[in-house]
């Protein structure tokens, strides 16, 4: 049964999407794998890039898939309740990942969750962002630079593909959040201190 589009329906949708987004898969998977607390490794982030620093590429890939999946799931469930709620669900899922209450509101940077949410919200926008991220990672091996570029271009892609829409508006807000979470990474990139991801053994 569709959720009402009134204030109560919006609040329920946002709360559920936030809770789904707040599931810290990177932390859960590394603990189950016996690797301890991922927040004490590398950058201290709970996302796939930091999980990759454990040397467990499969675990990092699973983290990426699950973090993206929760963003997509939140949007798809909200769409079943009413198309007007999907933008709210996308934003709430990303906020949940970034500020999970179970981790003292200190979560990840939202790249994978944003990507999954955008794929479900408007798949051409999500695909364009994902392609941008992948190309820059391959070319530079800087995951943070790829995330910054994809986030910066996301509102442009959304505007070109969907025009002046709720999708464009929420994409802009999500992009600004992701860019804000990468502020320290941007400073390290400028100083030449940012670490690169290891794509192949021996590199």
N, C-alpha and C positions, 0 to 999 in steps of 0.2 A: 504494500500500500504506500503510495507516495507520501513523503513528508510534506507538511504544509510549508508554503513559501513565506509564511509570516516570520516574525522575529524568533518565535520558538523553534520553528523548523530550521532556520539558519543556525541557531545556537546548537541544536542537536547535531546537525551535519558537521559543523566546525569542530565540535567536541570529539565526535567519533573519528573524524579524519586526523585531528591532532593526536589522539591516543594511538591510532595506527601508525602515524608517522614517528611517534616517539619510541617505538620499539628499537633498541640499539643492537641491531643484528651483528655489527662488527665486534662489539664487546661480548655478546653472547657466544658467537662462533669461536672466538679465540679462547674463551674460557673453557668451552666444551672440548676444544682441541688440546687443552692442557698448556696453553701458551701464556696463561696469566692475564693480567689486566692490560688490555691494549693501550690504555691511557698512560701507561708507564713505559711505552715503547715508542721510539722515533719521535714524531711530532706530538704525540699524545692524543691525536684525533681518533675518533671511532669509525672513520670511513674506510673505504676499500684501499685507498692509496697507502694509508698507514698500516693496514693489515698486510699489504704487499711487502712491507719492510720486515715482516717476520720471516720472509722467505717462502711462505706458503702461498703460491700463486693461485692454486685452486680455491683456497679459503678466501683470498682477496676477490676472485671472480664471483664466488657465491655471495659475498658481502655486497658487491656491486649489484648483482642480480636482485637480491632481496631488498636492498635499499631502494632501488629503482622500482621494484615490484610493489612496495607498499605505497609509493606515490601514485602509481598507476591504479592500484586497487581502490584507493580512496576516491579517485575521480570517477572510476567506473561504477562504484556503488552509488555515489552521489547522483550520477546520471540516471541510474535506475529510479531514483526518487524524484527526479525532475532536472531537466537540463540547466535550469537557472542556478542550481546549487553546485555545479561542477567547479566553477572558478573558486568558490569559497573552499571547497574540499581540497583543491590543489594547493592553495596558499596555506591552509591549516596543516596539511600533511608536512609541508616543508618546514613550517614553524615548529611542528612537533619534533622533527628530526634535529633541528638546530637547538631547541630548548626543551629537552625532555625533563619532566619533573623528577624522574627517578635518578637522574644524574646531576641534580642540583642546577637544572636548566642550562647545563653546559654540554651541548652535544656536538654534532658534526657540522660540516659546512654546507651541506644540502645539495651537493652537485648531482649525485645519483638520484636522490629523491625528486629533485626538480626535474631531471631528465625524464624519469618515469611518469611524473604528473603531466608534463607537457606532451609526452607521446600519447597519453590517454585523452588529454584535453583537445589537442589538435596535432595529429601525428606528423604532418609535414613540418610543423615548427619543431617538434621534438627531434625528428630525424635530422633536420638541418643543424640543430644545436649539437646533436651527437656526432655528426660528421665533422663539424668544426673542431670539437674537442679531440676526436680521434686523430685527425690530420695534424694538429699542433703537437699532440703527445708524441706521435711518430717522428715528426720533424725535429722536435726540440728536447724531448724526454722530460719536459717540465709539465707535470700534471696541473700545477697551480696556474701556470700561464694559460694552459688549454682551458681550464675552468673559467678564468677571468675573461678570455676572449669569447667563449661560448655564451657566457652570461651577458657580456656587453652587446653581443649581436642578437641575442634572443628577442628583445623587444622589436628590433628591426625586422627580423624574420616574421614575427607575429603580425606586425603592421602590414607587411607586404602580402602576407598570405590570408589574414583574416580581416584586415581593415580596422576601422574604429569599432572594436568589440570588447566584450568582457574578457575574452581571451587575451587580447592585446594589453588590457589594463592589468590583469593579474600577472601576466608575463613580465611586465615592467616592474611590478612590486617584487616578484620573486627574484628577478635579476639584480635588483638593488640590494636585496638581502644577501644573496650569494656574493656579490662584490664586497659588501661590508664585512662579511666573514673572512674574506681573503685579503683584508687590508695588510696584515703582517706579512703574508706571502708576497704581496706586491712590493713591499719595502725591501724584503730580502732579495727579490729579483733585481731590483734597481741596484742594490749593493753587490750583486753577484754572489750571494750567500745561500741561495735557495738550492735544495738538493734535487737531484734528478731521479726519476723512476728507472728501475732496471727492467728492461723489456726482454732481454735475452741473457742467458748465462754467459759470463765473461765480459759483459758490457756494463 
